[in-house]
Amino acid sequence: MNKWQSWATMGTMPILTLGAVAALSMPSRASNVQVTCKTNTSTPTVIVTLVKDGIAKDYPIFNFISQYFSATDAVQSCQNAAKSLQVAYDTGSSQYLTTDKLGDQPVVCAIARRGIGCNHYSAKVLFSFKPTDNPSQALHEILGSDFKQAQRPDVRTISRTYTDTKPFWWPF
């Protein structure tokens, strides 16, 4: 081994070791956020539980109210949305919730960035509304207060609205 190869090996080993230690010591997202479907009340609800410093706090994200869902559809939609959102939080793959129409079906999906719709290859459809429902208004009504935008979407709005899956006040 020549002199330069020896120095290169000696210089890169500490850098690789530090990188491995840093990667292994990063906190896991999965341990900070848990998503569940609570069906023990009359309204099935997707709950996001944040755990920080050993203290858990629940935040309702979706309330599957009877105005938009039958009892059976509410439970099924709640369970599916909770599973999909847990994967999204674990992987960091979705930053926003939005609405769209796929065919004639209004849907809510989780997306990675603004500007894409539910028909994008990376979008994950969480649940659908009835074809006659306005998806933006319906989403606003079923969202938990910690995830709602300040103002209700205007009926005349044709552009998409986006809701953060991690509000600005989250501790991480």
C-alpha positions in Angstrom: 0.0 0.0 0.0 1.5 3.4 -0.9 1.6 6.4 1.3 -1.4 8.1 -0.1 -3.7 5.1 0.2 -2.7 4.7 3.8 -3.6 8.4 4.6 -6.9 8.1 2.7 -7.9 5.0 4.7 -6.9 6.6 8.0 -8.8 9.8 7.1 -12.0 8.1 6.0 -12.5 5.6 8.8 -13.2 8.2 11.5 -15.7 9.9 9.2 -17.5 6.7 8.4 -17.6 5.7 12.0 -19.0 9.1 13.1 -21.7 8.8 10.3 -22.7 5.4 11.5 -23.0 6.5 15.1 -25.0 9.6 14.1 -27.4 7.5 12.0 -27.9 4.9 14.8 -28.5 7.6 17.5 -31.2 9.5 15.5 -34.6 9.3 17.3 -37.2 7.1 15.6 -40.3 8.9 14.3 -42.4 5.8 15.0 -41.9 6.1 18.8 -43.1 9.8 18.8 -46.3 9.5 16.8 -49.0 6.7 17.1 -52.1 6.8 15.0 -55.2 4.8 16.1 -58.9 4.5 15.3 -61.1 4.9 18.3 -64.5 3.3 17.8 -65.7 3.2 21.4 -67.9 6.3 20.9 -70.8 7.0 18.5 -68.4 8.8 16.1 -65.3 6.8 15.0 -62.2 9.0 15.3 -58.7 8.8 14.1 -56.4 9.9 17.0 -52.8 11.0 16.6 -51.0 10.5 19.9 -47.7 12.4 20.4 -45.3 11.1 23.0 -42.7 13.5 24.3 -40.6 13.1 27.4 -42.8 10.1 28.4 -46.0 12.1 28.3 -48.7 11.2 25.7 -51.2 13.6 24.4 -54.1 12.8 22.0 -55.2 14.9 19.1 -58.2 13.9 17.0 -57.5 14.3 13.3 -60.6 12.9 11.7 -64.1 12.6 13.1 -66.2 10.3 10.9 -69.5 12.0 11.4 -72.8 10.5 10.3 -73.5 13.5 7.9 -70.8 12.0 5.6 -70.5 8.3 6.5 -72.8 5.4 7.3 -72.0 3.6 10.6 -70.2 0.7 8.7 -68.3 3.1 6.3 -67.3 5.3 9.2 -65.6 2.4 11.1 -63.9 1.0 7.9 -62.7 4.4 6.8 -61.4 5.2 10.3 -59.4 2.0 10.5 -58.0 2.3 7.0 -57.1 6.0 7.5 -55.4 5.2 10.8 -53.2 2.5 9.2 -52.3 4.6 6.2 -51.4 7.6 8.3 -49.3 5.5 10.7 -47.2 4.4 7.7 -47.0 8.0 6.5 -45.8 9.3 9.9 -43.3 6.4 10.3 -41.8 6.9 6.9 -42.2 10.7 6.6 -43.7 10.1 3.2 -46.7 12.5 3.5 -46.7 16.1 4.6 -50.2 17.2 3.7 -53.8 16.1 3.4 -55.8 17.2 0.5 -59.0 16.4 -1.4 -59.6 15.5 -5.0 -62.0 13.7 -7.3 -60.9 10.4 -8.8 -63.5 9.7 -11.5 -66.7 10.9 -9.9 -65.6 10.0 -6.4 -64.5 12.7 -3.9 -61.5 11.5 -1.9 -59.1 12.5 0.8 -55.5 11.6 0.4 -52.1 12.0 2.0 -49.5 13.6 -0.3 -45.8 14.4 -0.1 -46.0 18.0 -1.3 -48.3 20.8 -2.4 -49.2 20.9 -6.0 -49.9 17.3 -6.5 -53.3 15.6 -6.3 -54.7 12.2 -5.2 -54.0 10.8 -8.7 -50.2 11.2 -8.2 -48.3 7.9 -7.9 -47.0 8.8 -4.4 -50.5 9.8 -3.0 -52.2 7.5 -0.6 -56.0 7.7 -0.7 -57.3 7.5 2.9 -61.1 7.5 2.3 -63.9 8.8 0.1 -67.1 10.8 0.4 -70.4 10.4 -1.4 -70.3 11.7 -5.0 -72.6 14.6 -4.0 -70.4 15.9 -1.2 -68.1 18.9 -1.6 -64.8 17.2 -0.6 -63.1 20.4 0.7 -66.0 21.4 2.9 -66.5 17.9 4.1 -62.8 17.5 5.0 -63.0 20.8 6.9 -66.0 19.6 8.9 -64.5 16.2 9.9 -61.0 17.5 10.8 -60.1 17.8 14.4 -59.7 21.4 15.6 -55.9 21.2 15.9 -55.6 20.3 12.2 -58.3 22.6 10.8 -57.5 25.7 8.8 -58.7 28.9 10.3 -61.3 29.6 7.6 -63.8 27.2 6.0 -63.1 26.6 2.3 -65.2 28.8 0.0 -67.8 26.8 -2.1 -66.5 28.7 -5.2 -62.9 27.6 -4.6 -61.7 25.5 -7.4 -58.1 25.1 -6.2 -57.0 22.4 -3.8 -56.6 23.1 -0.1 -53.8 21.5 1.9 -53.7 20.6 5.5 -50.4 19.9 7.3 -50.1 16.4 8.8 -47.6 17.9 11.2 -48.8 21.3 12.5 -46.3 24.0 13.2 -46.7 23.6 17.0 -45.6 19.9 17.1 -42.5 19.5 19.3 -40.6 17.6 16.6 
